[in-house]
Amino acid sequence: MTWGETLAVAFFTGLIGLMILIVLWPGEKHGKRLLKRWGVPDPDAAEVTLAVRYLKRRRLWYPWLFLAIPPVLGDNGPGTILTTLLLGGLIAELVAQRPSRGPRREAVLAPRTLTGIVPVWALVLSGLASAGAIARLVWTAQWTLLAAAVGTTVVCWVITALAVRRPAVGEPRADLALRRRSGRVAIGLGIAACAAIGWPVAGLDALLVMVAGLAALLAVTAPLKRQPTPA
């Protein structure tokens, strides 16, 4: 490929990424809908602003990751989508670790815990899915897929840990709702990804595992109509 062709491809893919970013860019209605879906009824303007910033931190990276990942993975299917979502979430949580420039609110008396962000049953499902995939891939000596399963598991748990420890910003109920969304989506995607990676060969067992993984993904990432009371 000549230098001119390389520039043309870069320009074309950059244009596609920009178009996708414009379509995905969140506004006030997106922030309000997100909070209502995750158990924050009648959010005020400050809470909506917090939710919009939360969405922007993720969606800013999605188009560029989606364009950059296929050449690396050699895949344009579900693997690319999952990788994009996970890496976008990881980058967003890393960015959110920076101290807020605005006024800091007082910390809540009850410390945040992992199980306060993601329920125990979801963490157990994540552990079982990861262990099952890793054990099967070791048994079948599929080392490339084994690395993918381990890496996926690590990224999902790092995202969840970062969601727990990120600095508190805004009203407690909106802040907690967004933390829970981050953790549950990461764990749910990790379960589905491990199910797909661990059983890559078409067959009845792979189909059953895939269905179970999708069911677990839907259950773990189901929006909360009402925020549970922290333990």
Secondary structure, DSSP 8 states (H G I E B T S, - for coil): --HHHHHHHHHHHHHHHHHHHHHH---HHHHHHHHHHTT--S--HHHHHHHHHHHHHHHTTHHHHHHHHHHHHT--SHHHHHHHHHHHHHHHHHHTTS--SS------SS---HHHHS-HHHHHHHHHHHHHHHHHHHHTT-HHHHHHHHHHHHHHHHHHHHHHHS---S-HHHHHHHHHHHHHHHHHHHHHHHHHHH--S-SHHHHHHHHHHHHHHHHHT---SS-----
